[in-house]
Amino acid sequence: MNILILVIAIVGGAAGLVSTLYLTISLPAIIIWKIYRRIHLGIPVTK
């Protein structure tokens, strides 16, 4: 029973870590991409 709880804790922790890393990397990347498109292509930031 103790091993099952340990496995669940590891899987849950890994899922939290992956989602946090995704948000931390993707949000600045999207903002930079929109600013790049605004400067070079003249596309509005809201599109």
N, C-alpha and C positions, 0 to 999 in steps of 0.2 A: 504494500500500500504506500509506503514512504517513497519508493522509486517512482510510482505513478504521479504523485504530487510533484516530485522534483522535475519530471519530464514536462508536466503541464506548466510549471513555473518557467522553465527554460524556453519553451515554445512561446509562451505569452510575452516573456521579456524580449525575445528575438523579434516578435511581431511589432512590439512597441518601438524597438530600436530602428527597425527598417522603416516604419512609417515616419518616425521623427527625422531620420536622415533624408528621406524623400522630400518632405516638406521644407527642410532646411536648405536643400540644394535647388529644388525646383522653383521656389518663389523668387529668389533673386535672379535666377536664370530667365524667368519669364519677364520680369521687369526690365532687365538689361536688353532682352530681345525686342521688347516693345519700344524702348528708347532708340535702339539701333534702327528699327524700321521707320520710326518717326523722323530721324535725322537723314537717313540715306534715301528713303523712298517716299517720304511725305505722307505716309499712312497715319491716320489719327490713332492715338494711343488706345482709344476705347474700342477699336475694331479688332 
